Amino acid sequence: MNPSLELQLKTLPSEPGVYRYYDKNDQLLYVGKAKNLKKRVLSYFNKNLSGYRIKIMVGKIQRLETTIVNSEYDALLLENNLIKEHQPFYNVMLKDDKTYPWICIKNEEFPRIFLTRNVIKDGSEYYGPYAKVRPAKILLDTIKHIYKLRTCNLNLAPNKIEEGKYKVCLEFHIKNCAGPCEGLESKEEYDEKIDAIRGIIKGDFRKAKEYLMNQMMKYASNLQFEDAQIVKERLDILEDYQAKNTVVNPNIDDVDVFGMTSDETAAYVNFFKIRNGNIIQSFTTEIKKILEESDEDIMEEALIEIRQKFSSDSKEVLLPFHLSVEIPNVKLIVPKVGDKKRIVELSEKNAKEYRLEKLKQVQIVDPERHTNRIMAEMQKLLRMPVEPRHIEGFDNSNIQGTNPVSACVVFKDGKASKADYRIFHPKTVDGPNDFATMEEVIYRRYKRMLDEGEDLPQLILIDGGKGQLSSAVKSLKLLGLYGKITVIGIAKRLEEIYFPEDSIPLYLDKKSETLKILQRVRDEAHRFGVKHHRTRRKNSTIKSELEEIPGVGGKTIELLLSKLKSVKRIKESSLETLEEILGKSKAKIIYDFFNN
């Protein structure tokens, strides 16, 4: 560490603020926030620092800068702005540079309403942005089905209308426009429609319904039933749109909702903007983990960034877990029950579905990255010192102790390596004794691997509970491998994962990829063992039938089976066929035995 950096670390303030790390080329490496600058920055230079990437970054730091602010929230805002401006290499960022569409209500006489990706500061109203174009188009189409709005770009100033400068166009004749250009629709009537449309866009349908209901009743009272029917159909369209978008209690108003799921490499954040019980915005994004950031750190960043992106000023935010940061005049709530809890769960479900979709895409496009992510996840969940790139699974098969076999299957990088599978026939065990069989097989397998200098697995999976696991541990201890290889047991009933010397099992998420790989190893060991057990039992049955023939020994039986494959074919063979294989005397004995 250079002397100037060491001096800076000694004089850091214990105030909330933002810190910036620079390398020898004065390149910005990282921007961070802290409640206490001194405590947070010094933690990076701790000798017991965990995390490979963090160690690499710290090794590059040559100087640092700090900025003191009034609160942790101010620090979060400043950090967010600096990250967006400088894009440091080691910071997580919402890498989402797409231009999203907005619904624009143009600042003009008789405003037009249209979809745009360009926000122009001319006093026009912009609603959005919309993460997907389709919902915005559906909303606009719904509005156009209900209201007659102009689409031309004429300057409809009052004096120009009075002078009769314009004539109605085709849109008027096909009843898509009420003709404000010729003064056939007043500004008050048009503005009333625009006011109702603002409500629809914001998720408030009351004014729009009231406007249409009044229109319908007016036509009906004047006996204009065809016009009343048209308005009723528009009201039905509006109610249908509302029904499809209402997912929560209508009393839940003006709320932002965040949901999250994460793995070893990334976090996935979903955002709902809810107004009047309707989800009017939905957005999900993936955020890569650079320096092993916690879910809380990522959620704080996403909270600020996404609320800015979607121009949200809601005073209430629903979250799946508590954050340490406080936002002025905004309530951060972690609901425990009720509709608010359910909408957070829906947001989390959207984040999980988005993650699964992304993982499927990665598996196709970049299988190596997919494998690396799963291996990193397995290492963490199974408390392993290294990734389980080489896994071996064991299972015993026997029926009442007869023809016992033990199967060993091998998985490399999460995939079956069938060329490395092995079958063991227990030599020292009599009768059905799973524990003793497992002890013998584990010892034989790894004694041979040690003697022949083969690469040992990082993980051994035993099909069974604590008893089978303890037997495997005994053999590993005898070989001096206990502690060098992770060994676990998996019990079938509830898919409990057992660790040596730990009576409390681990229960993995049923959808966890780690559990799926362990189940695949377990099931493959069972399948492979059962297959060989059946073959051995079948061969044993065949041999016992042939052994009943007087004067026929083991070598003769093996020669016959190698040529004719089954007892049935031996029975059906002619004397000439048997003589070709065995000679006259032996052939006559077998032929006479089966034909008399």
Phi, psi and omega per residue, in radians:
M1 nan 2.335 -3.118
N2 -1.313 2.653 -3.030
P3 -1.021 -0.656 -3.091
S4 -1.167 -0.664 3.101
L5 -1.174 -0.711 3.122
E6 -1.059 -0.707 3.118
L7 -1.162 -0.704 3.110
Q8 -1.051 -0.713 -3.122
L9 -1.122 -0.571 -3.122
K10 -1.301 -0.392 -3.038
T11 -1.925 0.304 -3.124
L12 -1.176 2.479 3.104
P13 -1.373 2.698 3.094
S14 -1.723 0.925 -3.081
E15 -2.125 2.806 3.020
P16 -1.210 2.545 -3.124
G17 3.056 -2.908 -3.114
V18 -2.149 2.424 3.087
Y19 -2.107 2.626 -3.109
R20 -2.316 2.270 3.125
Y21 -1.788 2.398 3.112
Y22 -2.172 2.617 3.092
D23 -1.651 -3.001 -3.065
K24 -1.130 -0.408 3.111
N25 -1.624 0.221 -3.125
D26 1.096 0.472 3.082
Q27 -1.528 2.344 -3.141
L28 -1.246 2.127 -3.108
L29 -1.628 -0.728 -2.959
Y30 -2.774 2.482 3.024
V31 -2.101 2.287 3.133
G32 -2.391 2.816 3.112
K33 -2.017 2.820 3.133
A34 -2.777 2.565 2.958
K35 -1.242 -0.671 -3.131
N36 -2.274 1.829 -3.048
L37 -1.012 -0.800 -3.071
K38 -1.063 -0.874 -3.103
K39 -1.096 -0.751 -3.072
R40 -1.214 -0.821 -3.079
V41 -1.169 -0.723 -3.135
L42 -1.112 -0.474 3.138
S43 -1.098 -0.461 3.123
Y44 -1.239 -0.422 -3.067
F45 -1.806 0.319 3.068
N46 -1.261 2.429 -3.113
K47 -1.152 -0.495 -3.115
N48 -1.596 0.461 -3.106
L49 -1.035 2.281 3.113
S50 -1.748 2.714 3.092
G51 1.771 2.036 -3.093
Y52 -1.079 -0.823 -3.082
R53 -1.192 -0.622 3.114
I54 -1.095 -0.734 3.127
K55 -1.077 -0.706 3.122
I56 -1.101 -0.801 -3.128
M57 -1.095 -0.803 -3.123
V58 -1.051 -0.630 3.108
G59 -1.114 -0.361 -3.125
K60 -1.614 -0.248 -3.039
I61 -1.197 2.215 3.090
Q62 -1.988 -0.502 3.067
R63 -2.688 2.881 3.107
L64 -2.435 2.719 3.056
E65 -2.217 2.576 3.111
T66 -2.273 2.656 3.042
T67 -2.320 2.129 3.137
I68 -1.506 2.385 3.090
V69 -2.236 3.098 -3.039
N70 -1.377 -0.537 -3.062
S71 -2.596 2.939 3.119
E72 -1.134 -0.581 3.108
Y73 -1.134 -0.728 3.082
D74 -1.075 -0.666 3.107
A75 -1.109 -0.701 3.133
L76 -1.116 -0.737 3.108
L77 -1.122 -0.798 -3.134
L78 -1.124 -0.755 3.100
E79 -1.016 -0.790 -3.123
N80 -1.057 -0.766 -3.136
N81 -1.163 -0.709 -3.138
L82 -1.173 -0.670 3.124
I83 -1.116 -0.773 3.136
K84 -1.135 -0.637 -3.094
E85 -1.294 -0.771 -2.999
H86 -1.817 -0.343 -3.132
Q87 0.831 1.091 -3.137
P88 -1.082 2.615 -3.029
F89 -1.097 -0.640 -3.012
Y90 -1.703 0.191 3.107
N91 -1.721 2.511 2.990
V92 -1.308 2.469 3.128
M93 -2.452 2.585 2.999
L94 -1.377 1.521 -3.051
K95 -1.296 1.395 -3.053
D96 -2.426 1.448 -3.042
D97 -1.654 0.257 3.133
K98 -1.225 2.630 3.041
T99 -1.638 2.045 -3.086
Y100 -1.631 2.647 -3.130
P101 -1.363 2.638 3.062
W102 -2.141 2.682 2.937
I103 -1.652 2.143 -3.070
C104 -1.877 2.286 2.911
I105 -1.831 1.853 -2.955
K106 -1.158 2.441 3.104
N107 -1.401 1.568 -3.102
E108 -2.855 2.955 3.018
E109 -1.150 2.353 -3.085
F110 0.892 1.231 -2.985
P111 -1.023 2.422 2.958
R112 -1.453 2.736 3.059
I113 -2.217 2.202 -3.082
F114 -2.713 2.965 3.138
L115 -1.648 2.366 3.137
T116 -2.586 2.674 3.032
R117 -1.812 -0.087 -3.124
N118 -1.900 2.086 3.110
V119 -1.637 2.013 -3.127
I120 -1.918 2.223 -3.105
K121 -1.438 1.381 -3.139
D122 -2.196 0.345 -3.135
G123 1.570 -0.053 3.104
S124 -1.242 2.747 3.111
E125 -1.674 2.341 3.133
Y126 -2.156 2.295 3.132
Y127 -2.102 2.261 -3.084
G128 2.403 -2.587 -0.047
P129 -1.284 2.836 3.110
Y130 -1.747 2.191 -3.091
A131 -1.114 -0.490 3.088
K132 -2.245 2.515 -3.090
V133 -1.230 -0.644 -3.005
R134 -1.010 -0.853 3.126
P135 -1.037 -0.632 3.137
A136 -1.161 -0.704 3.130
K137 -1.180 -0.684 3.097
I138 -1.075 -0.744 3.125
L139 -1.098 -0.794 3.130
L140 -1.107 -0.734 3.115
D141 -1.088 -0.687 3.104
T142 -1.076 -0.789 3.136
I143 -1.071 -0.748 -3.110
K144 -1.210 -0.488 3.070
H145 -1.241 -0.495 -3.055
I146 -1.580 -0.720 -3.029
Y147 -2.049 2.544 3.034
K148 -1.593 1.916 -3.118
L149 -2.125 2.615 3.118
R150 -1.327 2.620 3.106
T151 -2.082 -0.164 -3.138
C152 -1.307 2.843 -3.139
N153 -1.879 0.517 3.111
L154 -1.201 2.638 3.074
N155 -1.483 1.716 -3.035
L156 -1.599 0.927 3.055
A157 -1.177 2.574 -3.076
P158 -0.967 -0.695 -3.105
N159 -1.153 -0.618 -3.117
K160 -1.252 -0.596 3.092
I161 -1.191 -0.755 -3.137
E162 -1.102 -0.617 -3.135
E163 -1.311 -0.141 3.128
G164 1.208 0.667 -3.091
K165 -1.222 -0.471 -2.995
Y166 -2.039 2.755 3.038
K167 -2.156 2.555 -3.133
V168 -1.094 2.589 -3.085
C169 -1.854 -2.947 -3.111
L170 -1.053 -0.609 -3.127
E171 -0.992 -0.639 3.104
F172 -1.181 -0.751 -3.064
H173 -1.215 -0.501 3.089
I174 -1.646 0.221 3.023
K175 1.134 0.616 3.012
N176 -1.732 -0.163 -3.104
C177 -2.495 2.538 -3.097
A178 -1.594 0.055 3.044
G179 1.346 0.804 3.085
P180 -1.124 -0.375 -3.112
C181 -1.142 -0.430 3.088
E182 -1.859 0.181 3.137
G183 1.336 0.318 3.140
L184 -1.383 -0.234 3.048
E185 -2.300 2.275 -3.112
S186 -1.358 2.783 3.120
K187 -1.114 -0.632 -3.138
E188 -1.091 -0.769 3.120
E189 -1.108 -0.758 -3.116
Y190 -1.146 -0.761 -3.127
D191 -1.137 -0.547 3.085
E192 -1.113 -0.694 3.086
K193 -1.148 -0.758 -3.137
I194 -1.081 -0.684 3.128
D195 -1.103 -0.722 3.112
A196 -1.171 -0.650 3.131
I197 -1.141 -0.672 3.069
R198 -0.977 -0.745 3.132
G199 -1.093 -0.759 3.141
I200 -1.049 -0.798 -3.122
I201 -1.070 -0.640 -3.123
K202 -1.462 -0.050 3.136
G203 1.612 0.113 3.118
D204 -1.819 1.906 -3.022
F205 -1.713 0.028 -3.011
R206 -1.119 -0.854 -3.100
K207 -1.131 -0.699 -3.139
A208 -1.113 -0.757 3.130
K209 -1.123 -0.743 -3.134
E210 -1.093 -0.737 3.136
Y211 -1.080 -0.824 -3.110
L212 -1.200 -0.663 3.134
M213 -1.107 -0.767 3.118
N214 -1.084 -0.722 3.117
Q215 -1.073 -0.793 -3.102
M216 -1.093 -0.767 -3.132
M217 -1.166 -0.627 3.124
K218 -1.112 -0.804 3.130
Y219 -1.129 -0.708 -3.108
A220 -1.136 -0.725 3.138
S221 -1.153 -0.465 3.094
N222 -1.606 0.186 3.121
L223 1.098 0.417 3.096
Q224 -1.638 1.253 -2.960
F225 -1.213 -0.556 3.111
E226 -1.132 -0.766 3.105
D227 -1.145 -0.679 3.114
A228 -1.096 -0.669 3.127
Q229 -1.151 -0.688 3.108
I230 -1.075 -0.776 3.134
V231 -1.145 -0.673 3.118
K232 -1.074 -0.710 3.101
E233 -1.095 -0.656 3.094
R234 -1.161 -0.665 3.093
L235 -1.119 -0.687 3.087
D236 -1.097 -0.723 3.108
I237 -1.043 -0.763 -3.131
L238 -1.129 -0.759 -3.122
E239 -1.179 -0.612 3.084
D240 -1.131 -0.767 3.106
Y241 -1.087 -0.747 3.133
Q242 -1.093 -0.755 -3.123
A243 -1.065 -0.658 -3.111
K244 -1.270 -0.388 -3.067
N245 -1.816 -0.227 3.114
T246 -1.432 2.063 -3.119
V247 -2.206 -0.152 -3.119
V248 -2.295 3.079 3.106
N249 -1.039 2.226 -3.130
P250 -0.996 -0.323 3.119
N251 -1.331 -0.250 3.078
I252 -1.399 1.892 -3.002
D253 -2.194 2.448 2.999
D254 0.976 1.073 -3.095
V255 -2.281 2.459 2.959
D256 -1.791 2.445 -3.101
V257 -2.219 2.360 3.098
F258 -2.185 2.379 3.033
G259 -2.246 2.687 -3.084
M260 -2.592 2.550 2.874
T261 -2.400 2.711 -3.098
S262 -2.648 2.835 3.010
D263 -2.342 -2.801 -3.056
E264 -1.207 -0.452 -3.004
T265 -1.910 -0.364 -3.054
A266 -2.723 2.822 3.003
A267 -2.071 2.642 -3.115
Y268 -2.207 2.062 -3.022
V269 -2.008 2.292 3.056
N270 -1.938 2.530 -3.132
F271 -2.271 2.290 2.984
F272 -2.037 2.345 2.919
K273 -1.831 2.059 -3.070
I274 -1.963 2.248 3.075
R275 -2.339 2.239 3.118
N276 0.937 0.682 3.091
G277 1.392 0.111 -3.114
N278 -2.051 2.433 3.003
I279 -1.407 1.892 -3.124
I280 -1.746 -0.210 3.038
Q281 -2.452 2.440 3.030
S282 -2.462 2.281 -3.060
F283 -2.578 2.352 3.094
T284 -2.291 2.437 -3.130
T285 -2.484 2.749 3.082
E286 -1.805 2.344 3.124
I287 -2.153 2.005 -3.120
K288 -1.221 2.434 3.050
K289 -1.516 2.177 -3.110
I290 -1.738 -0.835 -3.064
L291 -2.128 0.751 3.126
E292 0.992 0.743 -3.125
E293 -1.107 2.546 3.108
S294 -1.371 2.835 3.093
D295 -1.047 -0.631 -3.136
E296 -1.118 -0.766 3.125
D297 -1.061 -0.794 -3.102
I298 -1.175 -0.696 -3.141
M299 -1.112 -0.669 3.101
E300 -1.072 -0.780 3.117
E301 -1.108 -0.803 -3.097
A302 -1.135 -0.656 -3.123
L303 -0.999 -0.855 -3.125
I304 -1.204 -0.852 -3.052
E305 -1.094 -0.818 -3.064
I306 -1.245 -0.680 3.100
R307 -1.104 -0.622 3.068
Q308 -1.192 -0.765 -3.107
K309 -1.028 -0.707 -3.074
F310 -1.774 0.299 3.025
S311 0.877 0.794 -3.098
S312 -1.641 2.296 3.072
D313 -2.128 0.469 -3.139
S314 -1.058 2.495 -3.118
K315 -1.601 0.014 3.140
E316 -2.367 2.259 -3.140
V317 -2.198 2.199 3.099
L318 -1.694 2.316 -3.053
L319 -2.283 2.732 3.102
P320 -1.412 -0.304 3.120
F321 -2.673 2.877 -3.060
H322 -1.331 2.539 3.036
L323 -2.029 2.632 -3.129
S324 -1.378 -0.423 -3.088
V325 -1.286 2.561 3.050
E326 -2.045 2.303 3.140
I327 -1.829 2.176 -3.108
P328 -0.982 2.316 3.076
N329 1.109 0.299 3.103
V330 -2.224 2.288 3.093
K331 -1.585 2.148 3.030
L332 -1.732 1.979 -2.997
I333 -2.079 2.365 2.987
V334 -1.913 1.651 -3.059
P335 -1.194 2.534 -3.121
K336 -1.793 -0.572 -3.117
V337 -2.509 3.000 2.980
G338 1.460 -2.919 -3.074
D339 -1.095 -0.628 -3.140
K340 -1.158 -0.682 3.083
K341 -1.107 -0.726 -3.122
R342 -1.150 -0.630 -3.129
I343 -1.262 -0.544 3.041
V344 -1.171 -0.714 3.108
E345 -1.107 -0.656 3.081
L346 -1.122 -0.697 3.097
S347 -1.108 -0.751 3.100
E348 -1.109 -0.671 3.113
K349 -1.083 -0.719 3.093
N350 -1.090 -0.698 3.112
A351 -1.121 -0.722 -3.135
K352 -1.160 -0.723 3.118
E353 -1.126 -0.684 3.113
Y354 -1.103 -0.719 3.123
R355 -1.091 -0.806 -3.135
L356 -1.057 -0.710 3.116
E357 -1.088 -0.763 3.128
K358 -1.124 -0.726 -3.114
L359 -1.136 -0.662 3.089
K360 -1.106 -0.683 3.115
Q361 -1.145 -0.754 3.140
V362 -1.120 -0.697 -3.132
Q363 -1.037 -0.607 3.132
I364 -1.394 -0.821 -3.007
V365 -1.426 -0.687 -3.044
D366 -2.399 1.332 -3.074
P367 -1.074 -0.524 -3.136
E368 -1.147 -0.753 3.106
R369 -1.113 -0.676 3.105
H370 -1.052 -0.797 3.128
T371 -1.125 -0.768 -3.131
N372 -1.045 -0.696 -3.128
R373 -1.153 -0.754 -3.133
I374 -1.144 -0.738 3.132
M375 -1.085 -0.701 3.112
A376 -1.138 -0.680 3.115
E377 -1.141 -0.746 -3.141
M378 -1.117 -0.717 3.126
Q379 -1.010 -0.771 -3.105
K380 -1.226 -0.853 -3.052
L381 -1.183 -0.564 -3.112
L382 -1.685 0.172 3.039
R383 0.994 0.777 -3.073
M384 -1.695 2.598 3.085
P385 -1.296 -0.412 -3.132
V386 -2.377 2.922 3.099
E387 -1.272 2.477 -3.118
P388 -1.450 1.209 -3.124
R389 -1.221 -0.471 -3.134
H390 -2.190 1.953 -3.122
I391 -2.046 2.434 3.044
E392 -2.180 2.303 -3.120
G393 -2.047 2.493 -3.075
F394 -2.196 2.484 3.080
D395 -2.626 2.458 3.100
N396 -1.746 2.472 3.086
S397 -2.301 2.245 3.023
N398 -2.867 2.790 3.030
I399 -2.127 1.943 -3.116
Q400 0.920 0.621 3.064
G401 1.429 -0.020 -3.107
T402 -1.548 2.521 3.075
N403 0.821 0.884 -3.080
P404 -1.225 2.489 2.999
V405 -2.406 2.688 3.024
S406 -2.148 2.285 -3.106
A407 -1.794 2.448 3.014
C408 -2.162 2.058 3.082
V409 -1.941 2.671 -3.058
V410 -2.166 2.293 3.051
F411 -2.103 2.294 3.100
K412 -2.129 2.179 -3.065
D413 0.974 0.650 3.076
G414 1.414 0.065 -3.107
K415 -2.127 2.554 -3.113
A416 -1.136 2.307 3.064
S417 -1.951 1.464 -2.950
K418 -1.150 -0.425 3.124
A419 -1.147 -0.370 -3.101
D420 -1.700 0.013 3.127
Y421 -1.116 2.612 3.119
R422 -2.428 2.587 3.041
I423 -2.059 2.357 3.122
F424 -2.055 2.387 3.006
H425 -1.861 1.931 -3.084
P426 -0.947 2.404 -3.078
K427 -1.904 -0.450 -3.006
T428 -1.933 0.062 -3.047
V429 -1.989 2.259 3.056
D430 -1.896 2.333 3.100
G431 1.395 3.101 -3.094
P432 -1.368 1.640 -3.140
N433 -2.321 1.582 -3.071
D434 -1.062 -0.685 -3.065
F435 -1.146 -0.841 -3.134
A436 -1.151 -0.666 3.120
T437 -1.074 -0.796 -3.138
M438 -1.099 -0.696 3.136
E439 -1.075 -0.780 -3.130
E440 -1.151 -0.809 -3.041
V441 -1.151 -0.754 3.129
I442 -1.083 -0.728 3.141
Y443 -1.116 -0.820 -3.119
R444 -1.086 -0.758 -3.090
R445 -1.068 -0.872 -3.006
Y446 -1.528 -0.346 2.990
K447 -1.136 -0.762 3.142
R448 -1.171 -0.718 -3.138
M449 -1.100 -0.676 3.095
L450 -1.155 -0.784 -3.117
D451 -1.090 -0.625 -3.072
E452 -1.657 0.039 3.078
G453 1.187 0.497 3.132
E454 -1.383 2.765 3.111
D455 -1.250 2.224 -3.126
L456 -1.425 2.679 3.100
P457 -1.279 2.822 3.022
Q458 -1.570 -0.366 -3.103
L459 -2.450 2.316 3.030
I460 -1.988 2.247 3.141
L461 -1.982 2.141 3.139
I462 -1.822 2.224 3.091
D463 -1.386 1.823 -3.119
G464 2.580 3.125 -3.095
G465 -1.633 -2.539 -3.017
K466 -1.144 -0.588 -3.104
G467 -1.121 -0.910 3.126
Q468 -1.095 -0.658 3.137
L469 -1.111 -0.748 3.136
S470 -1.079 -0.663 3.125
S471 -1.121 -0.741 3.117
A472 -1.120 -0.697 -3.137
V473 -1.078 -0.692 3.125
K474 -0.961 -0.825 -3.114
S475 -1.178 -0.690 3.136
L476 -1.125 -0.613 3.095
K477 -1.163 -0.717 3.109
L478 -1.056 -0.596 -3.106
L479 -1.557 -0.066 -3.132
G480 1.316 0.396 -3.097
L481 -1.831 -0.132 -3.113
Y482 -1.174 2.239 -3.061
G483 1.682 -0.372 3.113
K484 -1.639 -0.455 3.087
I485 -2.142 2.317 3.070
T486 -1.305 2.267 3.125
V487 -2.226 2.300 -3.133
I488 -2.396 2.797 3.042
G489 -2.031 2.606 3.082
I490 -2.209 2.075 -3.133
A491 -1.626 2.387 -2.969
K492 -1.269 -0.575 -2.935
R493 -1.025 -0.932 -3.139
L494 -2.086 0.242 -3.122
E495 0.981 0.761 3.091
E496 -1.329 2.462 3.058
I497 -1.810 2.114 -3.130
Y498 -1.852 2.423 3.061
F499 -1.935 2.591 3.105
P500 -1.011 2.475 3.064
E501 1.053 0.459 3.097
D502 -2.408 1.959 -3.045
S503 -1.367 -0.281 -3.104
I504 -1.657 2.079 -3.112
P505 -1.319 2.829 3.060
L506 -1.730 2.336 3.081
Y507 -1.959 2.008 3.138
L508 -1.559 2.698 3.038
D509 -0.966 2.333 -3.088
K510 -1.054 -0.425 3.125
K511 -1.665 0.040 -3.108
S512 -1.123 2.362 3.119
E513 -1.190 -0.500 3.066
T514 -1.077 -0.840 3.129
L515 -1.109 -0.678 -3.126
K516 -1.091 -0.694 3.125
I517 -1.203 -0.722 3.109
L518 -1.090 -0.716 3.098
Q519 -1.118 -0.669 -3.140
R520 -1.132 -0.744 3.114
V521 -1.109 -0.834 -3.141
R522 -1.034 -0.837 -3.102
D523 -1.158 -0.633 3.138
E524 -1.205 -0.687 3.093
A525 -1.102 -0.718 3.126
H526 -1.126 -0.823 -3.134
R527 -1.055 -0.809 -3.099
F528 -1.139 -0.706 3.121
G529 -1.166 -0.783 -3.132
V530 -1.110 -0.703 3.134
K531 -1.023 -0.826 -3.109
H532 -1.287 -0.548 3.080
H533 -1.113 -0.756 3.131
R534 -1.129 -0.715 3.129
T535 -1.089 -0.748 -3.114
R536 -1.168 -0.715 -3.136
R537 -1.140 -0.714 3.133
K538 -1.109 -0.804 3.127
N539 -1.095 -0.651 3.130
S540 -1.117 -0.730 3.132
T541 -1.116 -0.771 -3.135
I542 -1.079 -0.839 -3.096
K543 -1.100 -0.680 -3.095
S544 -1.116 -0.588 3.121
E545 -1.207 -0.741 -3.135
L546 -1.259 -0.508 -3.131
E547 -1.195 -0.269 3.117
E548 -1.278 -0.251 -3.099
I549 -1.347 2.091 -3.140
P550 -1.088 2.371 3.062
G551 1.472 0.104 3.128
V552 -1.972 2.157 -3.108
G553 -1.769 -3.077 -3.067
G554 -1.098 -0.713 -3.105
K555 -1.140 -0.674 3.120
T556 -1.117 -0.762 3.141
I557 -1.058 -0.808 -3.128
E558 -1.112 -0.674 3.128
L559 -1.135 -0.743 3.127
L560 -1.102 -0.810 -3.115
L561 -1.153 -0.602 3.138
S562 -1.176 -0.515 -3.107
K563 -1.591 -0.744 -3.006
L564 -1.857 -0.178 2.952
K565 1.295 -0.467 -3.100
S566 -2.628 2.772 3.111
V567 -1.126 -0.652 -3.128
K568 -1.014 -0.794 -3.121
R569 -1.216 -0.550 3.073
I570 -1.135 -0.772 -3.139
K571 -1.070 -0.663 -3.057
E572 -1.483 -0.107 -3.069
S573 -1.253 2.573 3.088
S574 -1.357 2.874 3.113
L575 -1.070 -0.692 -3.133
E576 -1.057 -0.725 3.137
T577 -1.111 -0.789 -3.139
L578 -1.135 -0.648 3.113
E579 -1.122 -0.630 3.107
E580 -1.098 -0.563 -3.081
I581 -1.527 -0.759 -2.943
L582 -1.996 -0.281 -2.979
G583 1.693 2.940 -2.977
K584 -1.159 -0.837 -2.999
S585 -1.149 -0.878 -3.126
K586 -1.142 -0.707 -3.125
A587 -1.062 -0.705 -3.110
K588 -1.159 -0.678 3.134
I589 -1.046 -0.822 -3.089
I590 -1.222 -0.727 -3.122
Y591 -1.103 -0.784 3.136
D592 -1.124 -0.667 -3.107
F593 -1.072 -0.770 -3.079
F594 -1.497 -0.304 -3.064
N595 -1.862 -0.001 3.051
N596 -2.037 nan nan
